[in-house]
Every structure is written in structure tokens, then in C-alpha cells.
């Protein structure tokens, strides 16, 4: 009898864990635009300006800073500092 109760408790615990893992996996798939907006708000709150946030493939090589990932890790977000145009000396 004790073995049956223990087995049922173990099965219930495993099922609960699997359901929680499944729910968090679905919640982790966030659209890139939502992540970009969140990062932009943080940067602007710190007074950062003159930048671009771009979406690239997760395996793409870049010399820019990777600041996040989105759509379940299927894309990366990179931060590019925009350099002011050089003034011509005429």
C-alpha cells in the first residue's frame, strides 16, 4: 500500500514538473520587436543615443555586441553604435 502511494506521488510530481517546464518553454518565445523595445527603453533611460539594434541569425559572425536573443533563440539582437558623419573640409 505504501509503495502505491509513493509511486502516485512521484508520478504527480513528475507531471507537474513537466507541465511547468512546458509552460516556461512556451513563454520564452518572445518576438524580437518586444525585446528590442525593452532594450531600447533601458538604453534611453541611461541616456544612450545614436545606436541601432538589429536582428541577425544566431550563427552569424559579428563584431558588434550581442545584447539579447529572441524568438526562442532563433535570432540574436546586436547593438551598433552609430558614428556621426564626417564633415567635409571644403
Z-matrix of the N, CA and C atoms (Angstrom, degrees):
N
C 1 1.453
C 2 1.528 1 111.28
N 3 1.363 2 117.35 1 -44.17
C 4 1.458 3 120.43 2 179.68
C 5 1.511 4 110.77 3 -62.98
N 6 1.307 5 116.93 4 -37.51
C 7 1.459 6 121.20 5 -178.75
C 8 1.531 7 110.56 6 -63.19
N 9 1.313 8 117.32 7 -39.31
C 10 1.457 9 122.32 8 -179.66
C 11 1.523 10 111.19 9 -65.85
N 12 1.322 11 118.08 10 -42.01
C 13 1.462 12 122.58 11 179.82
C 14 1.526 13 109.42 12 -66.83
N 15 1.333 14 116.76 13 -42.23
C 16 1.453 15 121.78 14 179.02
C 17 1.525 16 110.78 15 -62.96
N 18 1.310 17 117.59 16 -42.34
C 19 1.462 18 122.42 17 179.18
C 20 1.523 19 110.82 18 -64.53
N 21 1.320 20 116.57 19 -43.48
C 22 1.472 21 120.15 20 178.84
C 23 1.529 22 110.32 21 -62.86
N 24 1.317 23 117.72 22 -41.41
C 25 1.463 24 121.29 23 178.90
C 26 1.517 25 111.50 24 -64.30
N 27 1.322 26 116.20 25 -40.77
C 28 1.458 27 121.06 26 178.74
C 29 1.528 28 110.86 27 -64.93
N 30 1.306 29 117.21 28 -42.84
C 31 1.464 30 121.43 29 179.49
C 32 1.527 31 110.15 30 -65.06
N 33 1.326 32 117.07 31 -43.22
C 34 1.476 33 120.14 32 178.47
C 35 1.524 34 110.48 33 -62.34
N 36 1.326 35 117.33 34 -41.49
C 37 1.456 36 121.21 35 178.78
C 38 1.518 37 111.67 36 -63.40
N 39 1.316 38 117.19 37 -43.90
C 40 1.465 39 121.22 38 178.62
C 41 1.525 40 111.38 39 -64.24
N 42 1.305 41 117.43 40 -42.44
C 43 1.466 42 120.86 41 179.53
C 44 1.527 43 110.63 42 -63.98
N 45 1.319 44 117.03 43 -41.63
C 46 1.467 45 120.40 44 178.35
C 47 1.520 46 110.61 45 -62.55
N 48 1.322 47 116.07 46 -42.62
C 49 1.466 48 120.33 47 178.59
C 50 1.512 49 112.00 48 -62.74
N 51 1.316 50 117.01 49 -41.97
C 52 1.464 51 120.97 50 178.94
C 53 1.522 52 111.71 51 -65.15
N 54 1.327 53 116.47 52 -39.46
C 55 1.463 54 119.15 53 179.09
C 56 1.521 55 110.63 54 -66.77
N 57 1.318 56 118.03 55 -39.64
C 58 1.464 57 120.94 56 178.11
C 59 1.520 58 110.81 57 -66.01
N 60 1.322 59 117.02 58 -41.62
C 61 1.464 60 120.43 59 178.88
C 62 1.517 61 110.32 60 -63.92
N 63 1.310 62 117.22 61 -39.86
C 64 1.460 63 121.24 62 179.11
C 65 1.524 64 110.81 63 -65.26
N 66 1.318 65 117.10 64 -41.67
C 67 1.467 66 121.08 65 179.95
C 68 1.518 67 110.72 66 -65.77
N 69 1.325 68 117.58 67 -41.72
C 70 1.463 69 118.71 68 -179.23
C 71 1.518 70 111.00 69 -71.12
N 72 1.324 71 118.64 70 -30.56
C 73 1.461 72 120.65 71 176.97
C 74 1.523 73 110.38 72 -66.66
N 75 1.320 74 117.26 73 -39.89
C 76 1.464 75 120.15 74 177.79
C 77 1.526 76 110.92 75 -68.28
N 78 1.313 77 117.23 76 -36.10
C 79 1.466 78 120.78 77 -179.48
C 80 1.525 79 111.52 78 -70.71
N 81 1.321 80 117.57 79 -22.12
C 82 1.460 81 121.52 80 -176.90
C 83 1.527 82 112.81 81 -76.15
N 84 1.318 83 118.17 82 -13.07
C 85 1.460 84 121.13 83 -179.69
C 86 1.525 85 108.00 84 -85.67
N 87 1.332 86 115.42 85 90.28
C 88 1.460 87 121.91 86 -177.44
C 89 1.524 88 109.21 87 -106.03
N 90 1.324 89 117.73 88 133.21
C 91 1.467 90 120.55 89 178.75
C 92 1.531 91 111.47 90 -60.26
N 93 1.319 92 115.77 91 146.23
C 94 1.466 93 121.65 92 -177.97
C 95 1.522 94 112.56 93 -59.52
N 96 1.316 95 117.89 94 -39.88
C 97 1.465 96 120.38 95 -178.67
C 98 1.524 97 111.39 96 -61.99
N 99 1.326 98 117.09 97 -36.95
C 100 1.468 99 120.25 98 179.26
C 101 1.527 100 110.44 99 -66.14
N 102 1.319 101 116.97 100 -41.60
C 103 1.466 102 120.78 101 178.81
C 104 1.527 103 110.15 102 -68.23
N 105 1.341 104 116.95 103 -41.94
C 106 1.470 105 120.78 104 177.75
C 107 1.525 106 110.77 105 -57.86
N 108 1.332 107 116.46 106 -45.56
C 109 1.467 108 120.84 107 179.92
C 110 1.521 109 111.36 108 -60.75
N 111 1.320 110 116.80 109 -42.22
C 112 1.456 111 121.91 110 -179.46
C 113 1.535 112 110.79 111 -64.36
N 114 1.333 113 116.82 112 -44.80
C 115 1.456 114 121.31 113 179.40
C 116 1.530 115 110.22 114 -66.02
N 117 1.335 116 116.82 115 -42.50
C 118 1.473 117 121.02 116 179.66
C 119 1.527 118 110.87 117 -60.21
N 120 1.324 119 117.58 118 -41.58
C 121 1.467 120 120.86 119 179.07
C 122 1.525 121 110.72 120 -63.02
N 123 1.329 122 116.55 121 -41.17
C 124 1.471 123 119.76 122 178.66
C 125 1.525 124 110.81 123 -64.32
N 126 1.328 125 116.58 124 -43.90
C 127 1.466 126 120.26 125 -179.32
C 128 1.523 127 111.15 126 -64.67
N 129 1.324 128 116.52 127 -44.86
C 130 1.456 129 120.53 128 179.95
C 131 1.531 130 111.08 129 -65.15
N 132 1.327 131 116.71 130 -34.09
C 133 1.458 132 121.29 131 176.68
C 134 1.522 133 112.09 132 -64.43
N 135 1.333 134 116.37 133 -26.45
C 136 1.461 135 121.10 134 177.85
C 137 1.520 136 112.05 135 -93.26
N 138 1.339 137 116.39 136 4.73
C 139 1.456 138 120.50 137 177.61
C 140 1.518 139 114.65 138 82.45
N 141 1.311 140 117.65 139 15.32
C 142 1.469 141 121.58 140 179.71
C 143 1.523 142 108.86 141 -81.40
N 144 1.325 143 116.56 142 134.32
C 145 1.462 144 121.25 143 176.00
C 146 1.522 145 108.45 144 -141.31
N 147 1.320 146 116.75 145 171.19
C 148 1.455 147 121.26 146 177.91
C 149 1.514 148 113.18 147 70.10
N 150 1.317 149 116.28 148 50.07
C 151 1.460 150 120.70 149 179.84
C 152 1.523 151 109.85 150 -139.61
N 153 1.324 152 114.88 151 167.07
C 154 1.459 153 122.20 152 175.58
C 155 1.521 154 108.06 153 -133.23
N 156 1.324 155 116.89 154 137.56
C 157 1.457 156 122.17 155 172.07
C 158 1.520 157 107.00 156 -106.04
N 159 1.320 158 116.81 157 125.97
C 160 1.460 159 120.90 158 -178.29
C 161 1.521 160 110.70 159 -125.71
N 162 1.331 161 115.06 160 153.22
C 163 1.455 162 122.30 161 176.92
C 164 1.522 163 108.64 162 -101.80
N 165 1.345 164 116.07 163 131.97
C 166 1.462 165 121.14 164 177.79
C 167 1.526 166 109.56 165 -133.93
N 168 1.316 167 115.95 166 168.57
C 169 1.465 168 121.56 167 176.98
C 170 1.531 169 109.17 168 -66.20
N 171 1.324 170 117.54 169 148.98
C 172 1.464 171 119.82 170 -176.28
C 173 1.535 172 114.10 171 -65.02
N 174 1.316 173 117.09 172 -24.17
C 175 1.466 174 119.83 173 -179.29
C 176 1.529 175 112.79 174 -100.15
N 177 1.329 176 117.16 175 5.18
C 178 1.470 177 121.19 176 -179.48
C 179 1.530 178 110.57 177 -72.18
N 180 1.314 179 115.68 178 139.35
C 181 1.462 180 121.60 179 175.45
C 182 1.531 181 108.16 180 -80.89
N 183 1.326 182 116.19 181 140.78
C 184 1.461 183 120.00 182 178.52
C 185 1.530 184 109.60 183 -149.75
N 186 1.309 185 114.55 184 149.31
C 187 1.466 186 119.23 185 175.33
C 188 1.525 187 109.82 186 -96.27
N 189 1.322 188 116.28 187 -2.52
C 190 1.460 189 121.82 188 -179.28
C 191 1.523 190 110.29 189 -91.16
N 192 1.312 191 114.81 190 162.32
C 193 1.461 192 120.74 191 -178.34
C 194 1.527 193 111.08 192 -74.30
N 195 1.325 194 116.46 193 128.69
C 196 1.468 195 121.79 194 173.96
C 197 1.520 196 106.58 195 -83.23
N 198 1.341 197 116.42 196 122.30
C 199 1.463 198 121.20 197 -175.54
C 200 1.521 199 113.22 198 -112.06
N 201 1.334 200 116.58 199 -0.28
C 202 1.452 201 118.77 200 178.49
C 203 1.513 202 111.96 201 173.11
N 204 1.318 203 113.71 202 176.63
C 205 1.462 204 120.28 203 173.79
C 206 1.520 205 107.09 204 -136.27
N 207 1.317 206 115.96 205 160.49
C 208 1.456 207 119.62 206 -176.62
C 209 1.525 208 110.35 207 -149.03
N 210 1.320 209 114.02 208 173.29
C 211 1.459 210 122.38 209 179.93
C 212 1.520 211 111.35 210 50.46
N 213 1.334 212 113.57 211 49.90
C 214 1.460 213 120.38 212 175.73
C 215 1.518 214 113.93 213 68.26
N 216 1.320 215 117.84 214 26.75
C 217 1.459 216 121.32 215 179.36
C 218 1.518 217 113.86 216 86.12
N 219 1.331 218 116.97 217 6.14
C 220 1.471 219 119.79 218 -178.77
C 221 1.527 220 112.14 219 -81.19
N 222 1.351 221 117.14 220 -8.36
C 223 1.467 222 121.82 221 178.22
C 224 1.520 223 109.30 222 -145.33
N 225 1.344 224 115.94 223 155.94
C 226 1.457 225 122.31 224 175.49
C 227 1.522 226 108.74 225 -115.39
N 228 1.324 227 115.55 226 151.65
C 229 1.461 228 121.42 227 175.15
C 230 1.523 229 107.72 228 -109.40
N 231 1.336 230 115.55 229 131.47
C 232 1.461 231 119.93 230 178.92
C 233 1.522 232 110.12 231 -119.06
N 234 1.336 233 114.34 232 151.93
C 235 1.461 234 123.59 233 179.55
C 236 1.519 235 107.37 234 -106.75
N 237 1.336 236 115.76 235 125.28
C 238 1.463 237 121.76 236 176.76
C 239 1.515 238 108.25 237 -120.72
N 240 1.331 239 115.99 238 127.92
C 241 1.459 240 120.66 239 175.42
C 242 1.518 241 108.00 240 -81.86
N 243 1.324 242 116.83 241 127.21
C 244 1.457 243 121.28 242 177.68
C 245 1.518 244 108.94 243 -83.57
N 246 1.317 245 116.29 244 124.16
C 247 1.455 246 120.82 245 178.63
C 248 1.525 247 108.80 246 -91.65
N 249 1.318 248 117.21 247 136.23
C 250 1.466 249 119.35 248 179.85
C 251 1.532 250 109.90 249 -63.76
N 252 1.316 251 114.91 250 147.24
C 253 1.476 252 120.08 251 178.42
C 254 1.525 253 109.09 252 -64.29
N 255 1.312 254 115.06 253 141.44
C 256 1.468 255 119.77 254 179.01
C 257 1.529 256 109.54 255 -74.96
N 258 1.302 257 114.46 256 137.73
C 259 1.465 258 120.29 257 179.15
C 260 1.526 259 108.78 258 -77.84
N 261 1.318 260 115.55 259 136.89
C 262 1.458 261 118.62 260 178.40
C 263 1.527 262 109.06 261 -80.25
N 264 1.329 263 115.27 262 147.58
C 265 1.471 264 120.45 263 179.92
C 266 1.513 265 108.37 264 -108.31
N 267 1.302 266 115.54 265 89.79
C 268 1.476 267 120.17 266 -177.21
C 269 1.497 268 111.46 267 -97.04
